Amino acid sequence: MDHSLYDKRKYPIVDVREGYGEWVQTYEQIVQDEMDLRLLERMQTIDWSKAHQVLDLACGTGRIGAWIKSRCAADIAGVDLTSEMLDVARRKNIYRALTIADVSDTGLPNASYDLCTQSLADEHLPNLRPLYRETARVTKPSGYFVLVGYHPQFLMLGTPTHFDRTSGEPITIRSYVHLLSDHVKAARAFGWSLMEMDEGLIDEVWLRKKPKWEKYLGVPISFLMVWRHE
């Protein structure tokens, strides 16, 4: 479902490439670790000592790549749609290779990775099936796909992905609402089995950083799914 059905802010909408190309200047200062890194820290399924080849989908500025690098000695490759984001990631010297490509059609070799990750990007995909099909293609047998997403419940409350341009104008990046069941249906269609799931709520830690979000206290804002390929 297009987010506009729920959008209460009615900011001008831009596509993903344009939006993140502009947002790159302030992205790492705006996106809070509570959205994704806190969920990743709680993850139990992945044995990082067995991860040798990792693919970071929608890697952006390299936030998740840096987190992975702190936990294992794997070779990490990154894919993103936005060259400006990749320029920032490249300067961090985390990735063995960085590719400009769509996460649903990476062009990378079959069965090459022990583990794929994607964080805070699925809401920009109009259809989830191509993502799960592509990750199944590039992941080795018995490999894993770790996905952290923007919770559909938070999107349905009327807050799509947005940022302020340097001019101060607020902008929304086109988003889509995918129910959690949509993920399960799409993943199972391509041989993925759900091994672990978690959800992150707006709590007191969040409110210390964003006091204006008090009205969202207790509301889920992000989720984690760990899939294993059959």
C-alpha positions as CSV (number, residue, x, y, z in Angstrom):
1,M,0.0,0.0,0.0
2,D,1.3,3.4,-0.9
3,H,2.0,5.4,2.3
4,S,-0.1,8.3,1.0
5,L,-3.2,6.5,2.3
6,Y,-1.9,7.1,5.8
7,D,0.3,10.2,5.4
8,K,-0.8,12.9,7.8
9,R,2.1,15.3,7.1
10,K,1.6,15.8,3.4
11,Y,5.1,16.9,2.7
12,P,6.3,16.9,-1.0
13,I,7.3,13.4,-2.1
14,V,10.5,12.6,-3.9
15,D,11.8,9.2,-5.2
16,V,14.4,7.2,-3.3
17,R,17.4,8.2,-5.4
18,E,16.7,11.9,-5.2
19,G,15.8,11.8,-1.5
20,Y,18.8,9.9,-0.2
21,G,21.1,11.8,-2.5
22,E,20.1,15.0,-0.6
23,W,19.7,13.4,2.8
24,V,23.3,12.1,2.8
25,Q,24.5,15.3,4.3
26,T,22.7,14.8,7.6
27,Y,21.6,11.2,7.4
28,E,23.9,9.8,10.1
29,Q,23.0,12.6,12.5
30,I,19.3,12.0,12.1
31,V,18.9,8.3,12.0
32,Q,19.0,6.9,15.6
33,D,20.8,3.7,16.5
34,E,17.6,2.7,18.4
35,M,15.9,2.2,15.0
36,D,18.2,-0.7,14.0
37,L,21.4,-1.2,15.9
38,R,19.6,-1.9,19.2
39,L,17.6,-4.7,17.5
40,L,20.8,-6.1,15.9
41,E,22.5,-6.1,19.3
42,R,19.7,-8.3,20.7
43,M,19.9,-10.8,17.8
44,Q,20.6,-14.4,18.9
45,T,20.6,-16.5,15.8
46,I,23.7,-15.4,13.9
47,D,27.1,-16.9,14.7
48,W,29.4,-14.2,13.4
49,S,32.5,-16.5,13.5
50,K,30.9,-18.4,10.5
51,A,30.2,-15.3,8.4
52,H,32.9,-15.0,5.8
53,Q,31.2,-13.3,2.9
54,V,28.5,-10.7,3.8
55,L,26.4,-8.6,1.5
56,D,25.0,-5.3,3.0
57,L,22.0,-4.4,0.8
58,A,20.9,-0.7,0.8
59,C,24.2,-0.1,2.7
60,G,23.8,3.7,2.5
61,T,26.6,5.5,4.4
62,G,27.9,2.3,5.9
63,R,26.3,2.4,9.3
64,I,25.4,-1.3,9.3
65,G,28.6,-2.3,7.6
66,A,30.6,-0.7,10.4
67,W,28.5,-2.6,13.0
68,I,29.1,-5.9,11.2
69,K,32.9,-5.2,10.9
70,S,33.1,-4.7,14.7
71,R,31.8,-8.3,15.1
72,C,33.6,-10.4,12.5
73,A,36.4,-10.5,10.0
74,A,34.1,-11.2,7.1
75,D,34.6,-9.6,3.7
76,I,31.7,-7.2,3.3
77,A,30.2,-6.0,0.0
78,G,27.7,-3.2,-0.2
79,V,24.9,-2.4,-2.7
80,D,23.0,0.9,-2.8
81,L,21.0,2.9,-5.3
82,T,22.5,6.2,-4.4
83,S,26.0,7.2,-5.5
84,E,26.2,10.0,-2.9
85,M,25.6,7.5,-0.1
86,L,28.2,5.1,-1.5
87,D,30.8,7.9,-1.6
88,V,30.4,8.2,2.2
89,A,30.5,4.5,2.8
90,R,33.7,4.2,0.6
91,R,35.6,6.6,2.8
92,K,35.1,4.3,5.8
93,N,37.2,1.5,4.3
94,I,34.8,-1.1,5.5
95,Y,33.7,-2.7,2.2
96,R,35.6,-5.0,-0.1
97,A,33.4,-3.8,-3.0
98,L,30.6,-1.3,-3.4
99,T,28.1,-1.5,-6.2
100,I,25.4,0.9,-7.5
101,A,22.4,-1.3,-8.0
102,D,18.8,-2.0,-7.0
103,V,18.6,-4.4,-4.1
104,S,16.1,-6.4,-6.1
105,D,18.4,-6.9,-9.0
106,T,22.0,-6.6,-7.8
107,G,23.7,-8.4,-10.7
108,L,26.0,-10.2,-8.3
109,P,26.9,-13.9,-8.7
110,N,24.6,-16.7,-7.5
111,A,25.2,-18.3,-4.0
112,S,28.0,-16.0,-3.1
113,Y,27.2,-14.9,0.5
114,D,26.9,-16.5,3.9
115,L,24.8,-13.6,5.1
116,C,22.8,-10.8,3.6
117,T,21.6,-7.8,5.6
118,Q,19.3,-4.9,4.9
119,S,18.2,-2.1,7.2
120,L,15.5,0.5,6.9
121,A,14.9,0.2,3.2
122,D,12.1,-2.3,2.6
123,E,9.5,0.5,3.1
124,H,10.7,2.0,-0.2
125,L,10.0,-1.1,-2.2
126,P,6.6,-1.3,-3.9
127,N,6.8,-5.1,-3.8
128,L,8.7,-7.4,-1.4
129,R,8.9,-10.5,-3.6
130,P,11.8,-9.3,-5.8
131,L,13.9,-8.5,-2.6
132,Y,13.4,-12.0,-1.2
133,R,13.9,-13.6,-4.6
134,E,17.2,-11.8,-5.0
135,T,18.5,-12.5,-1.6
136,A,17.7,-16.2,-2.1
137,R,19.6,-16.1,-5.3
138,V,22.8,-14.6,-4.0
139,T,22.8,-16.4,-0.6
140,K,24.6,-19.7,-0.2
141,P,22.5,-22.8,0.9
142,S,21.7,-22.5,4.6
143,G,22.7,-18.9,4.5
144,Y,20.9,-16.1,6.4
145,F,19.1,-12.8,5.6
146,V,18.8,-10.3,8.4
147,L,16.3,-7.6,7.7
148,V,15.5,-4.6,9.9
149,G,12.5,-2.6,8.8
150,Y,10.5,0.5,9.6
151,H,7.5,-0.9,11.4
152,P,4.3,-0.8,9.4
153,Q,2.3,0.3,12.4
154,F,4.4,3.4,12.8
155,L,3.9,4.2,9.1
156,M,0.2,3.7,9.4
157,L,0.2,6.3,12.2
158,G,1.1,8.8,9.5
159,T,4.9,9.3,9.7
160,P,6.7,8.2,6.5
161,T,10.4,8.5,6.0
162,H,11.2,12.2,5.8
163,F,14.0,14.8,6.2
164,D,14.6,18.5,6.0
165,R,16.4,19.9,3.0
166,T,19.2,22.4,3.5
167,S,16.6,25.0,2.7
168,G,14.6,23.8,5.7
169,E,11.8,22.4,3.5
170,P,10.5,19.0,4.8
171,I,10.5,16.2,2.2
172,T,9.0,12.7,2.3
173,I,10.8,9.9,0.5
174,R,8.2,7.7,-1.2
175,S,7.3,4.8,1.0
176,Y,5.1,1.8,1.1
177,V,3.3,0.0,3.9
178,H,4.1,-3.7,4.0
179,L,2.4,-5.8,6.7
180,L,4.5,-8.2,8.6
181,S,2.5,-11.0,7.0
182,D,3.5,-9.6,3.6
183,H,7.1,-10.3,4.6
184,V,6.3,-13.9,5.6
185,K,4.4,-14.6,2.4
186,A,7.1,-13.1,0.2
187,A,10.0,-14.8,2.0
188,R,8.4,-18.3,2.1
189,A,7.8,-18.1,-1.6
190,F,11.5,-18.2,-2.1
191,G,12.6,-20.8,0.4
192,W,13.2,-18.6,3.5
193,S,12.4,-19.9,7.0
194,L,11.9,-17.4,9.8
195,M,14.4,-18.1,12.6
196,E,14.0,-15.0,14.8
197,M,11.9,-11.9,15.1
198,D,12.0,-8.8,17.3
199,E,10.3,-5.4,17.5
200,G,11.5,-2.1,18.8
201,L,9.2,0.2,20.7
202,I,9.3,3.9,21.4
203,D,10.5,4.0,25.0
204,E,12.2,6.3,27.5
205,V,15.5,6.0,25.7
206,W,13.8,7.3,22.6
207,L,12.1,10.1,24.4
208,R,15.4,11.4,25.8
209,K,16.4,12.0,22.2
210,K,13.0,12.9,20.8
211,P,10.9,14.4,23.6
212,K,8.2,15.4,21.1
213,W,7.5,11.8,20.4
214,E,5.9,11.3,23.8
215,K,2.5,10.6,22.1
216,Y,4.1,7.5,20.5
217,L,5.3,6.0,23.8
218,G,4.9,2.2,23.6
219,V,4.3,2.2,19.8
220,P,6.5,-0.2,17.7
221,I,8.8,1.7,15.3
222,S,11.0,-1.0,13.9
223,F,11.3,-4.7,13.5
224,L,13.9,-7.4,12.9
225,M,13.5,-10.7,11.0
226,V,16.2,-13.3,10.7
227,W,15.6,-15.7,7.8
228,R,17.5,-18.9,6.9
229,H,17.5,-20.2,3.4
230,E,16.4,-23.8,3.0
